[in-house]
Amino acid sequence: MKIKFLIVMLIFQLGTFLFALRLAAATTDPYSRYLASVKANKPETSVSRFAKECGIDLARSPARFAVSVGGEYKVVGDLAAGLKMVESDFYTSVEVHSIKSTALIILWPNDDAQGINVRELLCYADDDLKKAEVIYWDIPLDPNFKGGLWGHFCRWDRGADGKLLITKQRFVDALERPMQKPKLGVEQERDLQWTPEFARRSSLNLPTSLFLVKVRQKHATQK
């Protein structure tokens, strides 16, 4: 009888453990997913697509990283290791790919204390911003909150007059899939009106060493 009881308990605990693993995988925040893609050297689909639109070949332009707390960026060779030095819930990481005068800049100004992940994909030609995509994710800190994680995607392109115009926007989940607009509070509705301060590249005050990267040469196919 005791053996049967122990077997039942083991099966129950194993099931609980596997459920917890699936739950953790399903609720992984977007920034953790991004860090996993960096570690695996496999850019997320949306990043690869935006890079192509920007004229950046990710295979030829190695990534360079920096982290910042309070506005001063420090170049790091390993992003995950660099983040371990951050002693703040509010921080920014940046990833840069550049080829000649074109640059793809990926900014993550996050606020862990408020449960906010923000990803900015910025395409620059020389000093001018050509296009941008931003996702603002709101991550519930209370595990009992029923609303769940939601994000708001917005795309900007240059219009005929040269001004940046919103060309796309929608609500998305943690995996950037379209979703219905969630029920939002007054503060959350106000947060949706937030627009990044789209500055000239030189105004971002990024270390110049992030852009001094030798382009990888494509090897000719031997016949």
N, C-alpha and C positions, 0 to 999 in steps of 0.2 A: 504493500500500500504506500509506504514511504517512497519507494523507488518511483512509482507512478506519479506521485505528487511532485517529486523532484523533476521528473521529465516534463510534466505539465508546466512547472514554473520556468524551466529552462527555455521551453518553446515560447512561453509568454514573454520572457525577457528578451529573447532573440527577436521576436516580432516587434516589440516596443523599440528596440535598438534600430532595427531596419526602418521602421516608420520615422524615427527621429532623423535618421540620415536622409531619407527622402524629403522630409519636411525642411531640413536645413538646406538641401540642394534647391528646393523649390522657392525658398525665400531668400536666397543669397542676394545681397544688395548689389546694385550695378557696379559699384567701384571694386568690390571683391572679384566680380566676374572679369572686369577689365584687368586687374592685377594678374589673374590667372592666365589671361590671354597674352599678357606681356611675358610672363614666365615661360609660357609654352612657345613664344615667338610665333603666335598665330593670331594676327589682327582680327578683330570682330568684323563681321560682314559689313556693317554700316560704315565702319572706319575705312575698310578697303574700298568700298564704293565711293565714299567722299574723296579719298586720296586720288582715285582715278579721275574724278571730275576736276580735281585741283591740278592735275598734271604731274602728280607725284607717283613714281614707281617705288613702292615700299621695299621691293626686293633689292633695289639699287641704292636706296637711301637709308642707311642705318639709323635707328632711333637714338636720340640723346635725351636724357632726363634731368630734371631739377625739381627740388621741393622748396616750399616757402611757407614761413609762418611770419606774418607781419609785413609781408611785401618784399623781403629780400630773398632772392633765389640762390640756392646752393646746388651746383651741378653734382650729380651722383651717377656713378657707373651702374649701380644696381638700385632700381627704384624701390623694391621691397625693403632692402637694407636701409636705404635713405629715409624711408618713412618711419623706421624704428627709432630714429633720432628725434622725431617730432614729438614734443611734449605738449600738445595742444589738441583740442577737439576741432579747432578751426584751422584748416591748412589748405594749401593748393599744391598740386603736382602738375608738371608740364612735360609733354613729350613732343619732340620736334623732329620733323623730317624735312630736309631741304635739298633742292637741286638748283644750282645757279641762283636766280633771283626769286624762285618760287619756294614757298614754305607752307607746310601743313603743321599747324600748332594745335595740340590737344590739351586743353586746360580742364582740370578738375578742382574747382573751388568747393570743398566739402565742409560741412558743419555736422560732425558726428553727434554733438550734444543735442541738436535739433532734429536729427534724422534726415538730413538733406544731402543728396548727391546731385551735383550739377556737372554735366559734360558739355564742353564747348569745342566744336570742331571749327577751326578757323583756317581759311585759305587766303594766303597773301601772295601778291605779285609785287616784288620790291617792298615798298612800305605801305601799300594800299590793300585793304581788305576787299576781296572779291566776292566771297560768299561765306555763309556761316550756318551751322546747325547747332541748336542748343536743346538739351533735355534737362528739365528740372524734375527730379524725383523726390517725392515725399515718402519717407520710410517710417511707419509706425514704430515708436519705441516701446509701446505697451503691447506685450504679446497677446493680451486679451482683447485688443482693439479689433472690431469686426470689419472696419473699412478696408484694410489691406493697403498694400503699396500701390501707388499710382505715379505716373509721370506725365509731363506735358512737353511735347515736341514742337519745335518751331524752326522754320527754315527762312533764311534771308538771302536774297539775290539782288544784284545791281539792276535797277530799272533803266529805261531808255534815258532818263534824266541823270543817271549816275548815282542816284540815291539808293540806299539799301531798303528793300521792300520785303515784307512778309509774304512768302509765296506758298507756304504750307504750314499747317499746324493741326495737331491732333493729340488725343490722350493715348498713352502707351503704358504697357506693363513693364516689369523688370527686364524682360527680354526684348523690349522695343516693339512688341506686337500691339496693333491697334486695340483699343478698348473703349467701352462707353464712358462718358464723363461720370466720375464718381460724385457722390454727394459731398459737397465741400462746405466748410465753415466760412465765415466772413473773412478771417485772416488768410485762409487758403485761397479764396477768390482774389484777394488783394495781391497775394504772392504771384498769381498768374500774370499780373500786369507788369511784373519785373522784366526789364530788358537789360541785357548785358551792356556794359559800356564798351562798345566797339571802337577800339582805339587803333591808331596807326601802329604798325608793328614796332617801331622805335619807341612808342610810348608804353609798351608792355614792360620795358626795363628788364628784358630777359638777358642772361649772360651771352655775350657774343660767341663764346665757344660752342654754344648749342648749334650754331649755324655753320661752323667751320668743320665740315665733314667731307671726307673724300668719297666721291661717288663710286660705288662698286661697278666695275666693268663687266659687261655681259660677255661671256666666253663664246667664241664662234663655234658652231657645231662642226665637228670634224667629219669629213665625208670619207 
